[in-house]
């Protein structure tokens, strides 16, 4: 069984007559991505080749048909890209620690334990109940005999302290006027 396709000469003329405009139209739809636009032009022309009946439509020019097909292809391509997770390069994978490496997790656990030991007993007690025992703020407050707002405040300041002393964290620089040296007269 053979499928009817568009004559090669008609397709060449179609590309010659509408190719540049079609490419410009698709550049706009792909936010200037030339490679995607070129791929979509080719896919649009394949559709024209597979549908010779479009050449015998009631319109004078094939441009409206081509632009409609191209727009639909661009929309479909965008939807399919958004439905897939983002692709990452090999360099990102090389920089990611191996989850099976017990050394990395052991070092991280030691660092976290040391940092938690450096907290005040009040801050440590709140974090232990919330993060290690899985209690809610209200449950931790009842257990410690303090208000829920105090539990929230202590957990906030404890986490802030931990984030400053754990490896791999870089504190944002403070404004020059907030440093003690900037406030003392010279």
N, C-alpha and C positions, 0 to 999 in steps of 0.2 A: 504494500500500500504506500503510495507516494503522496506527499502533502504538497499542495500548490504553494509556491513561494513567489515573491516579487522578482521580476526580471532584474538582472544585475545592472543593466544600463539605466533603468528607472531608479534604482536605488542610488547609483552614482550621482545621477542628476539631483535626486532628493537631497543628498548630502551636500553637493556643491551649492544648491540653492538655499538650503536652510541650516546647514551645519554650523556656520559661524554664529548665527542668531540663537540657535539651540544651545550651543556651548556657552554663550554669554548669559542666557536665561538660567542655565543650570549652575553657572558660577555663582550667581546670586542666591540660588536655593541651597548651595553647599557652603555658603559663607566664604567664598573665594578658594575653596579647595580644588585646585586644578585637576588633580588625579581623579577625584571622585566625579567631577564634572565630565571629564573625558570618558570615564567608565560608564556613566549614565547616558552620554551621547551614544556610545556604542550599543548599549542595551536598548535604547530607543530605536536605533536603526535596525537592530535585530528584530524588534517587534514589528517594524514596518515591513521587513523582509518576510516575516512569518504571516503577515496579514495583507495579502495583495488586494483584498476587497476594500481596504481603506482608500486605495487609489481611485476607486470608482464611486466614491461617496458623493453626496449632493453639494459639496462645497467646492469653491474654485481653487483653493490652495490647501496643501497638506499641512501647513503650519499650525492651525488650531489643533488638528489631530495629534501632531508630533508633540506640541507643547503640553497637551493634556496627558499624553502617555508619559512624557518626561517628568512632569510634575508628580504624577502618581508613583513613578519609580523612585523619585527622590524621597517622597514621603515614606514609602515602604522601606527604603534603605535606612533612613533615619530611625524609624521605629525599630527596625531589627538591631541597629547599633545600640540603641538605648535599652533594649531588652537583654543584651548580653553584658556580662561584667566587663569592666575596662581592662584592656590588655596592658600588660607590663612587660618591660624589657628584661633581658637576661641580667643586666647590671643590678636591677632591683632585687632579683632573686639571689644573686651572689652576696649582696650586703645583708640579707636576712639571715639571722641565726637559725641553725637547724633545730627544729623543735624536739628531735630525738636526742640531741646532745644534752646529756645529764649535767655536764659541767656548767653550761650556761645557766640552767635553772637552779643549780646548787649555789652558784655565785650570787645570782639574783636573790635567792632566799636568804643567804647570809647578809647581804647588803640591807634587805628589808628588816630583818631581825635587829641588826645593829642600829638602824635608824629608829625603829620603834622603841628600843631600849633607851634611846636618847631623849624621848618625850617625857614630859612631866607625868607623874602617876595619874592625875586626873584625865589628861588627854589620852594616855594609853588605855585607861579603863573604858573610856567611851568607844575608842576604835575597836578594842577587843570585842565588846558586846555587839557593835553594829556590823563589823566586817568579818570577824572570826567566828562569832556565835550566831550571826544572822538575825539579830533582834531588830525590831523596828525602832524608830526614834522613841515612840511612846513606851515600848517595852524596856528599852535601855534606861529611860528616865525613871520608870517605876523601880527597876532593879537597883539603880544607883541612888534613888531618893532625891533626885534633882529635877527641876523643870525641863520640859521638852526643848524649850528655847536654848537652855544651857547646853543640852546634849548637841543640838545643831551647831551652836557656836564653837564648842570645844572640838567637834569633829572637823569643822571648817578649818580652824587654826591648826589642828594636828596634821591634817592633810597638807596644808600649806607648808608647814615646817618640814614634813617628810619630802615633799616635792623639791624643796631647796637643798636637801642633803643627800638625795639618792643620785647615783651615777647616771650620767646621760641627760641630766636636767640642767638647763642654763636659765638662770633668772633673767627676766627682762631688766634692762638697765633703767635705773631711776633717773629722774630729771635732775640735772646738776644742782638746782636750787634746793632739792630735798636732802642732799647729803649734809652731814654735820659740818664738814669743812667749809661748805658754801655759806653756812649760816653764821659762822663765827667771824667777827670783824678782824681784819688783818692789820 
